[in-house]
Amino acid sequence: MKFYLILGIGLGLAGCATNQISSNLNGVDGLTLKQVNGNSFLDRYEFSSQASASSDLAFCIASNLSNKDVQLSDTSKSFVGQASGNLYIAGDKNNAAGGEVIKYKSDDGSKVAAQGRADYSFTFGFAPISRTVQFDVVAKKEGGKLHLAFTDIKQAQKETGFSANNGFQPVGAWDGANPDMALSTLKDVAAKIQSCMN
């Protein structure tokens, strides 16, 4: 019971966040934000590094990205029985379907378009929070360099307690949306691909 109350309160406070851009995003190379209705969101993250001439871009993308199904749930339909005074836990569970990782590969293997998902977690009060970041990525290998461009960056919380789970949404750039954690997740994905390419 306490877990769900803390989770619900935390989500409520995060939802009341202002549209001020998180200071954790200051000076992040390769990051572009977009404005929607006066709020800032993560739009694009670009990453470049050296790449071995013999490296296989499609293999490195396929072996380091995952696009599995994610189960999203809440207990937003919970209620207190009028006669008994007991709390009855009820809610929704939805499966956010995944799919293939690689959407396109050029004939020479130097360009790959892919989609993926990666998780991160943290603790709010005493409640463990687990989120999934979803993204598209275009990868290019040219001139001994690896170029990655992450776009359509969204995240979903796996369990939202008493708040309705709205599924994957654009990542807000304000502190309550934890954009730095979502960005760190993308950086981890990029680092794995980079390691494979060298």
C-alpha positions in Angstrom: 0.0 0.0 0.0 2.7 2.5 1.0 4.7 1.5 -2.1 1.7 2.5 -4.4 1.1 5.8 -2.5 4.8 6.8 -2.8 4.8 5.9 -6.4 1.6 7.8 -7.1 2.8 10.9 -5.2 6.1 10.8 -7.0 4.5 10.6 -10.4 2.1 13.4 -9.4 5.0 15.6 -8.4 6.9 14.8 -11.6 3.9 15.8 -13.6 3.8 19.2 -11.9 7.4 19.9 -13.0 8.0 23.2 -14.7 9.3 23.3 -18.3 12.7 24.6 -17.2 15.5 22.6 -18.9 17.4 20.4 -16.5 20.9 21.6 -15.7 22.1 18.0 -16.2 21.7 18.6 -19.9 24.0 21.6 -20.0 27.0 21.2 -22.3 26.0 17.7 -23.6 27.7 17.3 -27.0 25.5 16.1 -29.8 22.2 16.7 -28.0 19.4 18.6 -29.7 16.1 19.6 -28.0 12.8 20.4 -29.6 10.0 22.7 -28.4 6.4 21.5 -28.2 3.7 23.7 -26.7 6.3 25.6 -24.7 8.0 22.5 -23.3 11.4 21.1 -24.3 12.0 17.5 -25.2 14.9 15.3 -26.3 14.9 15.4 -30.1 18.2 14.0 -31.3 21.5 12.7 -29.9 24.5 12.3 -32.1 27.6 10.3 -31.3 30.9 9.8 -33.3 34.0 7.7 -32.8 36.7 5.8 -34.6 35.8 2.6 -36.3 38.0 -0.3 -37.5 38.0 -0.7 -41.3 37.2 -4.4 -40.9 34.3 -3.9 -38.5 30.8 -5.0 -39.5 28.3 -2.3 -38.8 25.1 -4.4 -39.2 26.5 -7.1 -36.9 27.4 -4.5 -34.2 24.0 -2.9 -34.4 22.1 -6.2 -34.3 24.2 -7.7 -31.5 24.0 -4.7 -29.2 20.4 -3.5 -29.7 17.2 -5.1 -28.4 13.6 -4.3 -29.4 11.7 -6.7 -27.2 8.1 -6.4 -26.0 7.6 -4.4 -22.8 4.7 -4.9 -20.4 3.3 -1.7 -19.0 0.9 -1.7 -16.1 -0.8 0.5 -13.4 -3.3 0.2 -10.6 -5.2 3.3 -11.6 -8.6 1.5 -11.2 -8.1 0.6 -7.6 -10.8 1.6 -5.2 -11.9 1.5 -1.6 -15.0 -0.7 -0.9 -17.9 1.5 0.3 -19.2 -1.0 2.8 -15.9 -2.8 3.8 -13.5 0.1 3.7 -11.0 -2.3 2.1 -8.7 -1.2 -0.7 -9.2 -3.3 -3.9 -6.2 -3.2 -6.3 -7.2 -3.0 -10.0 -5.6 -1.6 -13.1 -4.5 -2.2 -16.6 -1.7 -4.3 -18.2 -0.7 -3.6 -21.7 2.0 -5.2 -23.9 4.0 -2.6 -26.0 5.1 -4.8 -28.9 8.7 -4.7 -30.0 9.9 -5.9 -33.4 12.9 -6.3 -35.7 16.0 -4.3 -34.8 17.3 -3.5 -38.2 14.9 -1.7 -40.6 17.4 -1.0 -43.4 20.9 -1.9 -44.4 22.7 -0.5 -47.5 24.2 -2.9 -50.0 27.8 -2.0 -49.0 27.0 -2.3 -45.3 28.0 1.3 -44.5 24.6 2.5 -43.5 22.1 0.9 -41.1 18.7 2.2 -39.8 17.5 0.5 -36.7 15.2 0.7 -33.7 15.8 -0.4 -30.2 14.8 -0.3 -26.5 16.9 -0.1 -23.4 16.1 0.0 -19.7 17.2 2.1 -16.7 16.0 2.2 -13.1 16.3 4.4 -10.0 14.7 4.7 -6.6 12.1 7.4 -5.7 11.7 7.5 -2.0 11.5 3.8 -1.2 9.9 2.9 -4.5 12.0 1.3 -7.3 11.2 2.9 -10.7 11.9 1.1 -13.9 11.7 2.7 -17.3 12.3 1.7 -20.9 13.8 4.1 -23.5 12.7 3.6 -27.1 14.5 5.1 -30.0 15.4 5.0 -33.7 19.1 5.1 -34.7 20.8 5.7 -38.0 24.4 4.4 -38.1 27.0 5.2 -40.7 30.5 4.0 -41.1 32.6 6.3 -43.3 36.2 7.5 -43.4 37.3 5.3 -40.5 34.5 6.8 -38.3 31.3 5.6 -36.8 28.4 8.1 -36.7 25.2 7.4 -34.7 22.1 9.6 -34.7 19.4 8.7 -32.2 15.9 10.1 -32.9 12.3 9.6 -32.0 13.4 9.2 -28.4 10.6 8.2 -26.0 10.3 6.5 -22.7 7.7 4.6 -20.7 7.5 3.7 -17.0 6.8 0.0 -16.6 4.6 0.4 -13.5 2.9 3.7 -12.6 1.0 2.8 -9.5 -2.3 4.7 -9.1 -1.6 7.0 -12.1 -2.7 5.8 -15.5 0.1 4.3 -17.6 0.2 6.3 -20.8 2.9 4.2 -22.5 5.8 5.6 -24.5 6.0 9.4 -24.5 8.6 11.9 -25.7 11.3 12.5 -23.0 10.8 15.8 -21.3 14.0 17.9 -20.8 12.9 19.0 -17.2 14.3 17.3 -14.1 11.1 15.4 -13.2 11.3 13.5 -16.5 14.9 12.3 -15.8 16.2 13.2 -19.2 19.8 12.7 -18.0 19.0 9.1 -17.2 17.4 8.5 -20.6 20.4 10.1 -22.3 22.8 8.1 -20.2 21.0 5.0 -21.5 21.5 6.1 -25.1 25.2 6.7 -24.3 25.5 3.2 -22.9 24.0 1.8 -26.2 26.4 3.9 -28.2 29.4 2.8 -26.2 28.5 -0.9 -26.8 28.3 -0.3 -30.5 31.6 1.6 -30.5 33.3 -1.2 -28.6 32.1 -3.7 -31.2 33.3 -1.4 -34.1 36.9 -1.3 -32.8 
